[in-house]
Amino acid sequence: MTGQAPEPQRPAGTVYGRGGVDVREPRPGLLTRTHPAVTALVCAGIVGVLALGYTIWRAAADEPQPRTQPPAPAPSSAAPPSPSRPRLAAGSWLLAPLDDPDTHLTSANGFAAMAPDERMVLVAGPGLADPTCFSFRAEDGRYLRHFDYRLRFDATDDSDLFRNDATFCPQPGPAAGTVRLTSKNYPDHVVHRRGTELYIDEPDGSATFTADSSFQVQPAS
């Protein structure tokens, strides 16, 4: 005998102490307290909501997107010449000032001049010095060329100087059916009207100069 009282017998399977729990049976939770039929309905509802959300998402993804129409092309500001305002090409032509269709190029003592009462037909063909430009020939065979900056009509002498002097390169004029003529060997000079006489002059940038160096081309009938 030791004189000590025997320890009290602990129930089997019980844990004592702070925070101790009874491990023999699970604590009752939501599902253990809810009727099985109610639990099934809740689960079915969750599944239905998920299925509905998926269906809506698929419908939105599969819906065809509206096509973006390409912008309409901007209208061109440069209208092609009309049949009544032709563009210079190889053939027979009358040359008139920009603002006076009843005055035409003619010959005055062998020099090129503009006159209201005469009409000289010019035959335009590939340039003698450059086939991409033009040379102009009168009906008697003389060529329009510049000499000492003034335009006149001369018979060809078959020299390089003459071929260059008698070659003019066209540029678009300020209106449909009009042209400006640049000298082949003086490319910074254009055919320019000084009163009734014609020269090659260097443009000064003024509207008056542009008008006096622009010419209407009219098919010779």
Buried (B, 14 or more C-beta within 10 A) or exposed (E): EEEEEEEEEEEEEEEEEEEEEEEEEEEEEEEEEEEEEEEEEEEEEEEEEEEEEEEEEEEEEEEEEEEEEEEEEEEEEEEEBEEEBBEBEEEEBBBBBBEEEEBBBBBEEEBBBBBEEEBBBBBBBEBBBBEEBBBBBBEEEBBBBBEEEBBBBBEBEEEEEBBBBBBBBBEBBEEBBBBBBBBBBBEEBBBBBEEBBBBBBEBEEEEEBBBBBBBBBBEBE
